[in-house]
Amino acid sequence: MVETAVVTLGRVDILVNNAATPGGLVRGALADASDEALLADIDTKVVGYFRCAKAVAPYMQRQGWGRIINIGGLSGRQSAAISGMRNAAIVHLTKTLSDQLGPSGITVNLIHPGTTRTERSDPMYAEQARKEGVTVEEIERRIAQNIAIRRIVDARNLLDPAAMRKRGFAYEGLGR
C-alpha cells in the first residue's frame, strides 16, 4: 500500500489511521467475552496502526517531514466495553511515535471523535432496537445522551478536521 503510494505520488506526507469495528467486538460482560474477538479488535486497530506507521516512517524520515493522524475513540476512557482497551493503547502508541518520530520532523496526533455514524452503525442500531423492542431513533437518542454535543457525529464530518490539518500541514511544508 505505502510502496504503491510512493511510486504513484512520489512521496508520502500524511497518514490517517482509521480502522475498527464501531464499539468494538467485545462489548458484553467479561464472562461472555471472547479472546479471539478481543485479539481481532487489537490486531485491526492497534497493530494495524502500528504497521501503517512503521511502513510510512522511513519515507517521512528521509523527507524530514510528515504527519500521522490516528483516529481513536472515547471508549478508551469509559468502562462500557472491554474493547475500549484498544483506544487506550492508541493513546500510548501515538505518544510513543510522536516522541520517536518528532526529531525527524514528523508529528503524530490523535483525534477522538466520539460516537460516529458509519456504514456499520445503522445495522448495529437496528439490531439493538430489535432486541430491545424499541425504535432505532430511541437507540440513537440514548447514545446521543452520552455525547457532549448530544448527537452522533457523521463520519464525513471527521474529514473536516483532518482536511484542515492537511491544508495547514501542506502549507507549512512548502519549500521543504
Backbone as ProteinMPNN parsed JSONL, in Angstrom:
{"seq_chain_A": "MVETAVVTLGRVDILVNNAATPGGLVRGALADASDEALLADIDTKVVGYFRCAKAVAPYMQRQGWGRIINIGGLSGRQSAAISGMRNAAIVHLTKTLSDQLGPSGITVNLIHPGTTRTERSDPMYAEQARKEGVTVEEIERRIAQNIAIRRIVDARNLLDPAAMRKRGFAYEGLGR", "coords_chain_A": {"N_chain_A": [[0.833, -1.195, 0.0], [1.816, 1.332, 0.921], [4.157, 1.479, -0.581], [3.068, 1.523, -3.162], [1.74, 3.985, -3.076], [3.939, 5.729, -2.841], [5.306, 5.204, -5.224], [3.356, 6.0, -7.058], [2.682, 8.665, -6.284], [5.059, 9.846, -5.609], [5.884, 10.521, -3.071], [5.142, 10.333, 0.479], [3.215, 12.166, 2.539], [1.229, 12.405, 4.5], [-0.417, 10.312, 6.792], [-3.429, 8.862, 7.626], [-4.697, 7.031, 10.08], [-7.349, 4.891, 10.465], [-9.317, 2.577, 11.539], [-11.542, 0.12, 12.601], [-14.025, -1.843, 14.314], [-17.094, -0.39, 14.95], [-17.619, 0.477, 18.282], [-16.396, -1.817, 19.075], [-15.605, -5.362, 19.232], [-15.951, -6.734, 21.548], [-18.184, -6.228, 23.743], [-19.793, -6.987, 25.773], [-20.418, -8.654, 28.929], [-17.681, -9.76, 31.01], [-17.688, -12.544, 31.365], [-18.832, -13.369, 28.999], [-17.063, -12.587, 27.118], [-14.917, -12.93, 24.315], [-11.78, -14.266, 23.689], [-10.698, -14.429, 21.123], [-12.174, -12.511, 19.685], [-11.414, -10.168, 21.01], [-8.658, -10.144, 20.497], [-8.799, -9.871, 17.724], [-9.907, -7.302, 17.532], [-7.796, -5.772, 18.65], [-5.74, -6.434, 16.885], [-6.704, -5.355, 14.478], [-6.994, -2.54, 15.018], [-4.889, -1.485, 16.836], [-2.485, -2.928, 16.153], [-2.716, -2.706, 13.395], [-2.564, 0.138, 13.016], [0.021, 0.506, 13.981], [1.501, -1.032, 12.102], [1.026, 0.43, 9.721], [2.104, 2.959, 10.371], [4.749, 2.222, 10.794], [5.409, 1.47, 8.213], [5.252, 3.898, 6.727], [6.989, 5.604, 8.043], [9.886, 5.453, 7.411], [9.989, 6.714, 4.863], [8.942, 9.268, 5.422], [10.846, 10.091, 7.289], [13.147, 10.247, 5.688], [12.337, 12.362, 4.081], [12.244, 14.311, 5.964], [9.971, 15.278, 7.046], [6.531, 14.922, 7.894], [3.164, 13.772, 8.594], [1.21, 12.059, 10.874], [-1.931, 10.956, 11.597], [-3.905, 9.616, 13.969], [-6.973, 8.036, 14.386], [-8.855, 7.742, 17.145], [-10.856, 6.671, 19.862], [-13.462, 7.272, 22.196], [-14.001, 5.212, 23.927], [-11.819, 4.242, 25.221], [-11.621, 5.608, 27.54], [-13.776, 4.965, 28.992], [-15.85, 2.653, 30.791], [-17.54, 0.864, 29.549], [-17.09, -1.066, 27.529], [-15.03, -3.845, 26.972], [-13.445, -3.868, 24.738], [-12.6, -1.268, 24.603], [-10.025, -0.99, 25.45], [-8.375, -1.004, 23.259], [-8.4, 1.603, 22.314], [-7.212, 2.96, 24.402], [-4.685, 1.911, 24.124], [-4.017, 3.057, 21.68], [-3.66, 5.71, 22.393], [-1.282, 5.522, 23.863], [0.43, 4.456, 21.858], [0.382, 6.577, 20.009], [1.621, 8.686, 21.467], [4.138, 7.542, 21.942], [5.097, 7.153, 19.299], [5.122, 9.82, 18.512], [7.124, 10.919, 20.167], [9.314, 9.427, 19.235], [9.422, 9.923, 16.459], [9.22, 12.651, 16.153], [11.712, 14.192, 16.311], [12.553, 13.89, 13.701], [11.0, 15.559, 12.246], [8.383, 14.756, 12.022], [5.07, 14.805, 12.936], [2.809, 13.29, 15.215], [-0.462, 12.759, 15.846], [-3.591, 12.504, 17.66], [-7.026, 11.966, 17.19], [-10.012, 11.955, 18.884], [-13.034, 11.196, 18.052], [-15.488, 10.552, 19.247], [-18.767, 8.98, 19.431], [-19.534, 7.805, 16.279], [-21.277, 7.873, 13.25], [-21.221, 5.353, 10.921], [-20.98, 3.212, 7.993], [-21.518, 0.833, 9.194], [-22.981, 1.368, 11.441], [-25.859, 1.805, 11.276], [-27.052, -0.831, 10.744], [-26.195, -2.061, 13.128], [-27.446, -0.503, 15.129], [-30.087, -0.999, 14.412], [-30.318, -3.737, 14.93], [-29.901, -3.738, 17.707], [-32.131, -2.239, 18.501], [-34.185, -3.949, 17.659], [-33.742, -6.16, 19.368], [-34.302, -4.983, 21.83], [-36.86, -4.115, 21.507], [-37.552, -1.514, 20.776], [-37.512, 1.644, 18.982], [-35.2, 2.508, 16.344], [-34.577, 5.169, 16.468], [-34.892, 5.662, 19.196], [-32.772, 4.197, 20.264], [-30.632, 5.626, 19.145], [-31.112, 8.107, 20.357], [-30.592, 7.511, 23.044], [-27.882, 6.869, 22.879], [-26.846, 9.322, 22.022], [-27.241, 10.869, 24.292], [-25.026, 10.517, 25.864], [-23.033, 11.887, 24.666], [-21.07, 14.746, 24.294], [-21.927, 16.814, 22.524], [-24.454, 16.014, 22.117], [-25.345, 14.551, 19.917], [-24.931, 12.096, 17.347], [-21.983, 11.894, 15.579], [-21.361, 12.291, 12.132], [-19.44, 10.289, 9.974], [-18.411, 11.592, 7.735], [-18.078, 14.167, 8.655], [-15.77, 14.054, 10.084], [-13.761, 14.312, 8.311], [-13.385, 16.987, 7.929], [-11.805, 18.212, 10.156], [-9.457, 16.71, 9.736], [-8.889, 17.401, 7.1], [-8.463, 20.143, 7.407], [-6.188, 20.08, 8.976], [-4.536, 18.843, 7.139], [-4.41, 20.764, 5.082], [-3.176, 22.83, 6.49], [-0.812, 21.546, 7.175], [0.203, 21.035, 4.653], [0.652, 23.603, 3.701], [2.465, 24.48, 5.625], [4.496, 22.804, 4.974], [5.523, 23.643, 2.536], [8.212, 24.3, 0.372], [10.011, 22.693, 1.566]], "CA_chain_A": [[0.0, 0.0, 0.0], [2.672, 2.518, 1.019], [5.045, 1.464, -1.74], [2.256, 1.957, -4.301], [1.533, 5.431, -2.934], [5.201, 6.416, -3.126], [5.568, 5.076, -6.661], [2.348, 6.775, -7.783], [2.669, 10.079, -5.913], [6.416, 10.345, -5.434], [6.192, 10.708, -1.647], [4.028, 10.188, 1.421], [3.265, 13.268, 3.5], [0.236, 12.269, 5.569], [-1.079, 9.031, 7.021], [-4.566, 8.899, 8.543], [-5.051, 5.685, 10.526], [-8.741, 4.853, 10.905], [-9.854, 1.234, 11.301], [-12.075, -0.577, 13.781], [-15.45, -2.125, 14.354], [-17.692, 0.582, 15.88], [-17.947, -0.052, 19.6], [-15.577, -2.976, 19.382], [-16.201, -6.687, 19.123], [-16.163, -7.269, 22.894], [-18.962, -5.195, 24.423], [-20.616, -7.558, 26.83], [-19.828, -8.987, 30.227], [-16.424, -10.497, 30.982], [-17.985, -13.973, 31.198], [-19.207, -13.61, 27.601], [-16.022, -12.039, 26.249], [-14.158, -13.885, 23.526], [-10.37, -13.935, 23.471], [-10.479, -14.262, 19.688], [-12.744, -11.221, 19.273], [-10.574, -9.113, 21.565], [-7.416, -10.126, 19.73], [-9.122, -9.32, 16.406], [-10.022, -5.85, 17.73], [-6.456, -5.215, 18.869], [-4.98, -6.6, 15.643], [-7.183, -4.397, 13.476], [-6.756, -1.134, 15.337], [-3.572, -1.166, 17.399], [-1.413, -3.479, 15.32], [-2.875, -2.104, 12.07], [-1.991, 1.487, 13.048], [1.46, 0.296, 14.14], [2.054, -1.47, 10.821], [0.981, 1.535, 8.755], [3.093, 3.97, 10.787], [6.08, 1.65, 10.546], [5.629, 1.461, 6.765], [5.47, 5.244, 6.179], [8.024, 6.34, 8.785], [11.173, 5.644, 6.711], [9.823, 7.706, 3.788], [8.798, 10.579, 6.057], [12.135, 10.439, 7.889], [14.034, 10.692, 4.6], [11.847, 13.677, 3.652], [12.398, 15.25, 7.065], [8.662, 15.885, 7.284], [5.372, 14.058, 7.711], [2.088, 13.875, 9.576], [0.433, 10.849, 11.12], [-3.124, 11.256, 12.385], [-4.585, 8.405, 14.41], [-8.346, 8.226, 14.836], [-9.078, 6.89, 18.31], [-12.237, 6.562, 20.288], [-13.642, 7.602, 23.613], [-14.191, 4.02, 24.763], [-10.596, 4.043, 25.998], [-11.772, 6.315, 28.823], [-15.05, 4.567, 29.578], [-15.806, 1.254, 31.209], [-18.664, 0.136, 28.97], [-16.704, -2.165, 26.646], [-13.664, -4.341, 27.119], [-12.724, -3.461, 23.534], [-12.082, 0.082, 24.774], [-8.581, -1.008, 25.692], [-7.671, -0.717, 22.002], [-8.238, 3.056, 22.212], [-6.195, 3.336, 25.384], [-3.409, 1.546, 23.512], [-3.734, 4.032, 20.623], [-3.107, 6.892, 23.076], [0.121, 5.219, 24.155], [1.14, 4.34, 20.585], [0.524, 7.921, 19.441], [2.635, 9.422, 22.229], [5.436, 6.911, 21.701], [5.53, 7.503, 17.94], [5.398, 11.256, 18.498], [8.446, 11.111, 20.767], [10.353, 8.814, 18.411], [9.491, 10.475, 15.104], [9.262, 14.114, 16.209], [13.011, 14.761, 15.923], [12.708, 13.811, 12.239], [10.054, 16.472, 11.614], [7.103, 14.065, 11.836], [4.168, 14.911, 14.08], [1.838, 12.205, 15.352], [-1.57, 13.285, 16.653], [-4.723, 11.623, 17.873], [-8.35, 12.576, 17.226], [-11.049, 11.113, 19.495], [-14.257, 11.829, 17.567], [-16.717, 10.149, 19.935], [-19.62, 8.067, 18.662], [-19.554, 8.24, 14.892], [-22.113, 7.083, 12.343], [-20.525, 4.804, 9.769], [-21.828, 2.269, 7.255], [-21.843, -0.298, 10.079], [-23.8, 1.815, 12.572], [-27.299, 1.616, 11.106], [-27.44, -2.215, 11.035], [-25.937, -2.345, 14.536], [-28.525, 0.143, 15.893], [-31.338, -1.705, 14.081], [-30.304, -4.999, 15.667], [-30.092, -3.415, 19.119], [-33.534, -1.825, 18.645], [-34.993, -5.163, 17.535], [-33.561, -6.942, 20.599], [-34.912, -4.282, 22.964], [-38.252, -3.794, 21.213], [-37.715, -0.06, 20.687], [-37.172, 2.154, 17.654], [-33.808, 2.891, 16.103], [-34.46, 6.547, 16.959], [-34.71, 5.583, 20.65], [-31.39, 3.754, 20.49], [-29.764, 6.757, 18.826], [-31.323, 9.133, 21.383], [-29.845, 7.069, 24.236], [-26.446, 7.001, 22.592], [-26.534, 10.756, 21.956], [-27.246, 11.446, 25.648], [-23.687, 10.4, 26.445], [-22.099, 12.622, 23.812], [-21.054, 16.156, 24.708], [-22.727, 17.651, 21.618], [-25.793, 15.4, 22.139], [-25.71, 13.965, 18.637], [-23.939, 11.189, 16.78], [-21.228, 12.565, 14.523], [-21.291, 11.579, 10.868], [-18.039, 10.061, 9.599], [-17.986, 12.61, 6.76], [-17.685, 15.365, 9.4], [-14.411, 13.879, 10.576], [-12.825, 14.725, 7.274], [-13.104, 18.415, 8.027], [-10.596, 18.493, 10.942], [-8.29, 16.113, 9.094], [-8.591, 18.217, 5.921], [-7.872, 21.399, 7.874], [-4.808, 19.772, 9.348], [-3.799, 18.563, 5.914], [-4.128, 22.043, 4.43], [-2.177, 23.514, 7.306], [0.444, 20.845, 7.062], [0.705, 21.208, 3.294], [1.18, 24.969, 3.647], [3.627, 24.505, 6.474], [5.565, 22.009, 4.367], [6.01, 24.195, 1.28], [9.615, 24.708, 0.356], [10.874, 21.719, 2.276]], "C_chain_A": [[0.876, 1.255, 0.0], [3.595, 2.606, -0.19], [4.308, 1.947, -2.991], [2.03, 3.458, -4.258], [2.8, 6.2, -3.295], [5.513, 6.362, -4.622], [4.623, 5.974, -7.453], [2.487, 8.271, -7.542], [4.061, 10.686, -5.727], [6.835, 10.535, -3.992], [4.947, 10.418, -0.811], [4.193, 11.284, 2.461], [2.38, 13.018, 4.718], [-0.317, 10.852, 5.596], [-2.222, 9.282, 7.992], [-4.934, 7.452, 8.841], [-6.469, 5.708, 11.062], [-9.318, 3.487, 10.572], [-10.343, 0.651, 12.613], [-13.535, -0.907, 13.552], [-16.065, -1.143, 15.343], [-18.095, -0.088, 17.196], [-17.14, -1.267, 19.998], [-16.341, -4.284, 19.272], [-16.534, -7.286, 20.485], [-16.843, -6.197, 23.741], [-19.743, -5.721, 25.609], [-19.851, -7.774, 28.124], [-18.552, -9.804, 30.035], [-16.672, -11.981, 30.722], [-18.318, -14.327, 29.75], [-18.134, -13.179, 26.614], [-15.223, -13.151, 25.573], [-12.721, -13.398, 23.355], [-10.114, -13.616, 22.001], [-11.003, -12.91, 19.204], [-11.885, -10.067, 19.779], [-9.261, -9.008, 20.786], [-7.64, -9.578, 18.319], [-9.251, -7.801, 16.478], [-8.648, -5.201, 17.823], [-5.619, -5.317, 17.599], [-5.398, -5.569, 14.605], [-6.741, -2.982, 13.799], [-5.316, -0.873, 15.781], [-2.448, -1.653, 16.48], [-1.503, -2.915, 13.897], [-2.274, -0.708, 12.008], [-0.464, 1.406, 13.131], [2.104, -0.069, 12.8], [2.096, -0.335, 9.8], [2.003, 2.613, 9.096], [4.511, 3.48, 10.503], [6.41, 1.673, 9.056], [5.923, 2.856, 6.214], [6.643, 5.971, 6.825], [9.344, 6.492, 8.021], [11.103, 6.683, 5.588], [9.748, 9.116, 4.37], [10.113, 11.023, 6.681], [13.126, 10.916, 6.821], [13.641, 12.079, 4.103], [12.104, 14.741, 4.711], [11.086, 15.918, 7.443], [7.563, 14.855, 7.061], [4.368, 14.255, 8.831], [1.369, 12.537, 9.662], [-0.717, 11.239, 12.034], [-3.811, 9.939, 12.698], [-5.992, 8.771, 14.865], [-8.579, 7.227, 15.957], [-10.546, 6.761, 18.606], [-12.331, 6.774, 21.782], [-13.792, 6.377, 24.507], [-12.942, 3.678, 25.57], [-10.651, 4.707, 27.36], [-13.1, 5.991, 29.494], [-14.989, 3.086, 29.91], [-16.88, 0.39, 30.567], [-18.251, -1.084, 28.157], [-15.255, -2.561, 26.876], [-12.824, -3.929, 25.917], [-12.161, -2.056, 23.628], [-10.59, 0.117, 25.01], [-7.79, -0.719, 24.425], [-7.443, 0.783, 21.855], [-7.259, 3.587, 23.24], [-4.808, 3.025, 24.812], [-3.019, 2.529, 22.411], [-3.179, 5.329, 21.217], [-1.614, 6.677, 23.316], [0.95, 5.142, 22.871], [1.399, 5.719, 19.986], [1.618, 8.71, 20.147], [4.034, 8.858, 21.974], [5.964, 7.259, 20.317], [5.881, 8.976, 17.828], [6.797, 11.532, 19.049], [9.562, 10.571, 19.872], [10.528, 9.495, 17.055], [9.592, 12.001, 15.064], [10.598, 14.721, 15.821], [13.289, 14.721, 14.422], [11.731, 14.714, 11.507], [8.685, 15.872, 11.362], [6.267, 14.255, 13.097], [3.184, 13.743, 14.041], [0.777, 12.694, 16.324], [-2.725, 12.298, 16.682], [-6.009, 12.433, 17.909], [-9.297, 11.554, 17.836], [-12.401, 11.702, 19.105], [-15.52, 11.513, 18.369], [-17.537, 9.223, 19.048], [-19.832, 8.624, 17.271], [-20.407, 7.299, 14.05], [-21.258, 6.659, 11.146], [-21.472, 3.859, 9.042], [-22.231, 1.074, 8.116], [-22.826, 0.091, 11.183], [-25.276, 1.481, 12.416], [-27.723, 0.165, 11.337], [-27.248, -2.584, 12.517], [-27.045, -1.745, 15.411], [-29.855, -0.565, 15.645], [-31.423, -3.023, 14.854], [-30.534, -4.769, 17.159], [-31.541, -3.026, 19.377], [-34.453, -3.043, 18.584], [-34.941, -5.98, 18.825], [-34.293, -6.319, 21.778], [-36.379, -3.928, 22.736], [-38.537, -2.3, 21.205], [-37.357, 0.371, 19.262], [-35.671, 2.437, 17.558], [-33.574, 4.307, 16.637], [-34.24, 6.566, 18.476], [-33.286, 5.146, 20.99], [-30.435, 4.916, 20.247], [-29.902, 7.871, 19.855], [-30.534, 8.778, 22.641], [-28.349, 7.242, 24.045], [-26.044, 8.47, 22.63], [-26.502, 11.411, 23.329], [-25.862, 11.446, 26.277], [-22.615, 11.108, 25.626], [-22.199, 14.103, 24.163], [-21.934, 17.035, 23.828], [-24.146, 17.108, 21.434], [-26.288, 14.944, 20.766], [-24.577, 13.06, 18.188], [-23.278, 11.902, 15.603], [-21.239, 11.685, 13.277], [-19.825, 11.448, 10.465], [-17.531, 11.099, 8.605], [-17.537, 13.894, 7.463], [-16.254, 15.262, 9.913], [-13.382, 14.305, 9.55], [-12.475, 16.2, 7.398], [-11.879, 18.714, 8.893], [-9.341, 17.923, 10.291], [-7.894, 16.931, 7.859], [-7.969, 19.548, 6.324], [-6.423, 21.165, 8.272], [-3.967, 19.562, 8.098], [-3.446, 19.863, 5.199], [-3.067, 22.806, 5.183], [-0.806, 22.878, 7.173], [1.055, 21.054, 5.676], [1.326, 22.594, 3.153], [2.477, 25.055, 4.42], [4.812, 23.816, 5.8], [6.098, 22.562, 3.06], [7.477, 24.598, 1.402], [10.533, 23.753, 1.076], [11.396, 20.703, 1.305]], "O_chain_A": [[0.69, 2.141, -0.834], [3.789, 3.682, -0.754], [4.868, 2.699, -3.789], [2.118, 4.131, -5.285], [2.731, 7.217, -3.985], [5.933, 7.357, -5.212], [5.039, 6.632, -8.406], [2.418, 9.061, -8.484], [4.21, 11.908, -5.694], [8.023, 10.695, -3.711], [3.844, 10.279, -1.34], [5.192, 11.326, 3.179], [2.743, 13.378, 5.838], [-0.641, 10.273, 4.559], [-2.012, 9.85, 9.064], [-5.421, 6.734, 7.968], [-6.772, 6.447, 11.998], [-9.761, 3.258, 9.446], [-9.635, 0.687, 13.619], [-14.193, -0.317, 12.696], [-15.602, -1.064, 16.48], [-18.816, -1.086, 17.209], [-17.198, -1.701, 21.148], [-17.571, -4.301, 19.226], [-17.311, -8.237, 20.572], [-16.183, -5.37, 24.37], [-20.302, -4.935, 26.374], [-18.806, -7.175, 28.375], [-18.376, -10.461, 29.009], [-15.949, -12.605, 29.946], [-18.107, -15.463, 29.325], [-18.277, -13.384, 25.409], [-14.9, -14.17, 26.184], [-12.48, -12.268, 22.931], [-9.408, -12.662, 21.674], [-10.349, -12.241, 18.405], [-11.655, -9.097, 19.055], [-8.814, -7.91, 20.457], [-6.77, -8.896, 17.776], [-8.766, -7.091, 15.597], [-8.374, -4.204, 17.156], [-4.872, -4.396, 17.27], [-4.554, -4.979, 13.932], [-6.174, -2.298, 12.947], [-4.607, -0.101, 15.137], [-1.575, -0.881, 16.084], [-0.476, -2.674, 13.264], [-1.555, -0.388, 11.062], [0.247, 2.139, 12.444], [3.119, 0.507, 12.411], [3.092, -0.164, 9.096], [2.69, 3.122, 8.211], [5.36, 4.236, 10.031], [7.565, 1.874, 8.679], [6.759, 2.993, 5.322], [7.228, 6.863, 6.212], [9.881, 7.599, 7.99], [12.05, 7.444, 5.386], [10.401, 10.038, 3.88], [10.463, 12.201, 6.614], [13.858, 11.883, 7.037], [14.503, 12.881, 3.744], [12.173, 15.93, 4.4], [11.07, 16.977, 8.071], [7.649, 14.022, 6.159], [4.68, 14.827, 9.875], [0.972, 11.961, 8.648], [-0.503, 11.787, 13.115], [-4.247, 9.228, 11.792], [-6.175, 9.709, 15.641], [-8.51, 6.016, 15.747], [-11.379, 6.745, 17.7], [-11.396, 6.489, 22.53], [-13.716, 6.498, 25.73], [-13.018, 2.893, 26.515], [-9.835, 4.416, 28.235], [-13.503, 6.658, 30.447], [-14.162, 2.355, 29.364], [-17.102, -0.733, 31.019], [-19.004, -2.057, 28.103], [-14.369, -1.71, 26.962], [-11.629, -3.668, 26.053], [-11.32, -1.68, 22.811], [-9.951, 1.146, 24.794], [-6.658, -0.242, 24.499], [-6.411, 1.201, 21.331], [-6.551, 4.56, 22.98], [-3.869, 3.798, 25.002], [-1.836, 2.809, 22.22], [-2.323, 5.973, 20.611], [-0.791, 7.541, 23.01], [2.046, 5.699, 22.804], [2.5, 5.998, 19.51], [2.452, 9.336, 19.493], [4.994, 9.611, 21.811], [7.131, 7.618, 20.165], [6.827, 9.343, 17.131], [7.561, 12.295, 18.458], [10.626, 11.18, 19.762], [11.648, 9.629, 16.562], [10.002, 12.573, 14.054], [10.621, 15.69, 15.061], [14.161, 15.437, 13.931], [11.632, 14.652, 10.282], [7.905, 16.411, 10.578], [6.702, 13.908, 14.196], [2.787, 13.277, 12.973], [1.072, 13.004, 17.478], [-2.824, 11.392, 15.854], [-6.08, 13.465, 18.577], [-9.379, 10.419, 17.366], [-12.873, 12.626, 19.767], [-16.54, 12.173, 18.168], [-17.047, 8.739, 18.027], [-20.255, 9.767, 17.101], [-20.271, 6.078, 14.132], [-20.66, 7.487, 10.46], [-22.633, 3.72, 9.427], [-23.192, 0.378, 7.792], [-23.439, -0.783, 11.795], [-25.883, 0.929, 13.334], [-28.685, -0.061, 12.071], [-28.046, -3.33, 13.084], [-27.53, -2.403, 16.332], [-30.66, -0.715, 16.564], [-32.484, -3.376, 15.369], [-31.273, -5.516, 17.8], [-32.12, -3.446, 20.378], [-35.393, -3.153, 19.371], [-35.972, -6.438, 19.316], [-34.838, -7.027, 22.625], [-37.064, -3.491, 23.661], [-39.627, -1.867, 21.579], [-36.949, -0.451, 18.442], [-34.981, 2.584, 18.566], [-32.514, 4.608, 17.186], [-33.484, 7.396, 18.981], [-32.674, 5.682, 21.914], [-29.534, 5.163, 21.048], [-28.911, 8.518, 20.195], [-29.884, 9.639, 23.235], [-27.643, 7.704, 24.941], [-25.015, 8.82, 23.208], [-25.807, 12.409, 23.517], [-25.562, 12.284, 27.128], [-21.422, 10.937, 25.876], [-23.297, 14.64, 24.31], [-22.623, 17.918, 24.339], [-24.941, 17.676, 20.685], [-27.488, 14.951, 20.489], [-23.425, 13.228, 18.589], [-23.96, 12.449, 14.737], [-21.137, 10.463, 13.377], [-19.057, 12.4, 10.601], [-16.351, 11.451, 8.625], [-16.707, 14.63, 6.93], [-15.602, 16.28, 10.149], [-12.246, 14.624, 9.901], [-11.382, 16.614, 7.011], [-10.977, 19.409, 8.426], [-8.289, 18.563, 10.289], [-6.708, 17.133, 7.601], [-7.051, 20.031, 5.661], [-5.542, 21.959, 7.942], [-2.836, 20.039, 8.006], [-2.311, 20.042, 4.759], [-2.154, 23.37, 4.579], [0.214, 23.559, 7.074], [2.266, 21.228, 5.54], [2.393, 22.746, 2.56], [3.464, 25.621, 3.948], [5.968, 24.18, 6.016], [7.049, 22.004, 2.512], [7.908, 25.159, 2.409], [11.733, 24.006, 1.174], [12.136, 19.8, 1.695]]}, "name": "protein", "num_of_chains": 1, "seq": "MVETAVVTLGRVDILVNNAATPGGLVRGALADASDEALLADIDTKVVGYFRCAKAVAPYMQRQGWGRIINIGGLSGRQSAAISGMRNAAIVHLTKTLSDQLGPSGITVNLIHPGTTRTERSDPMYAEQARKEGVTVEEIERRIAQNIAIRRIVDARNLLDPAAMRKRGFAYEGLGR"}
